[in-house]
Amino acid sequence: MEMKERIAILENYIMQRCLWQFHSRAWDRENQNNGILGITKTMLLGEQPDISTPELKCYWVDAKCLADGFKTKFPWVNEMGKEDIAVMMDGLKERIDYVTIHGSLNEELTVKLY
């Protein structure tokens, strides 16, 4: 399976099961994408994430569920090397950023009054 296909499968999983993607402000979505997907990547790489602040702990909870879901639903994630996982997660973050922020038609994301 090609990397693009793997990213699409994981994107679909997030879009169907994760509510954190629906914040009403672009900066909230960007912070959450960075936090949750960054910690998910760290965990999939077998490293210990930084959870030293309440915000990071909150992201860790969603990241833990996401990493567990990826490993359970998609066994091929467990068979990937660290380099491939890093590339996949970077591509997934780029895709989620596009879908939820940069390519979104939701004009509410850019309202300055928030």
N, C-alpha and C positions, 0 to 999 in steps of 0.2 A: 504494500500500500504506500502510495506517495505521501510526502509530508503535507501537501495541500489538502489531500483527502482527510488525513488525521485531524488537521486543524478544523476543517469543516464539520467533522463529527463532533469534536469537542465544543465548537461554537454552538451547534445545534443543541447539545446537551445543556449548555448554559442558558440559552434562550428559552428552553422549555421548562427549566427547573429552578432558575435563580431569580429572585426578586430584587436583588441588590442593583441590578442594571437599570432600574426604573426611577432613579432619583430625578427630581425636576430641574436640577441645575447642572450645567456642563462641568463645572469645577467639582461638584460632588461625585459625578460619574467618573471623572478622571482620577480623583483621589481613591475612589473605591476600586477602580480597575487596577491602578498601580498597587494598592495595598493587597487586595485579595489575590489577584493573579501573580503578583510578585511573591507573596508568601506561599502560594500554591506551588510555584516553580521551585522555590527553596526546599519545600517539603518533598517534592517529587525527586529532587536531586539528592535527597537523603541528608540534608543539612538542617541545622536548628535555626528556625526563624527568630528574628528579633520581635519580642512581644513585651517590650519594656514600658509601653504606654497603654492607657485604656483604649485609644484608637487602634493601635496595632493588635491588641487582644481581640477587639471586635472583628477586625479583618481576619485574624487567625481562625476564629470560629467558622466563618464562611469558607475560608481556604481549606480548613481541615475536612469539612464536608465535601468540598469540591475535589480535593485530592483523593479522598476515599472513594468517591463516586467514580472518578476517572479510572482508578485502579481496579475497582470491582466490575464496572460495566464494560470496560475496554482492556482486556488482559494484555493486549499488545503494549500498553503503556509500561507494564512491569518488565517487559523484555527489552525495552529501549535503553541505549547507553546514555550517559549523562549529557554528552554533547548534543545528541539528537533531542533529548528532552528539553534542553535549553533553547535550541532552535525552534522546536515546536511551540513552547510556551511564549517565546518572543513573538512568533507569528500569530499565535492565538490572541495575545494582548493587542497587537496591531489591528487585528480583525475586529475584536470587540470594541476597541476605541473607535474604529470607523463606523461600525454599526450603531453604537450607542451615543456617539458624540459627533464626530466630524462628518459623517454621512447622513445623520439623522435629519429628518424633515420637521422635527418638533421645534417650532420657533420659540417655545417656552424656555428652551435651554439657554437662550441668549438674552433673556429679559434682564436688564440691569437693575431692576428694582428688588430683586431677591437678595 
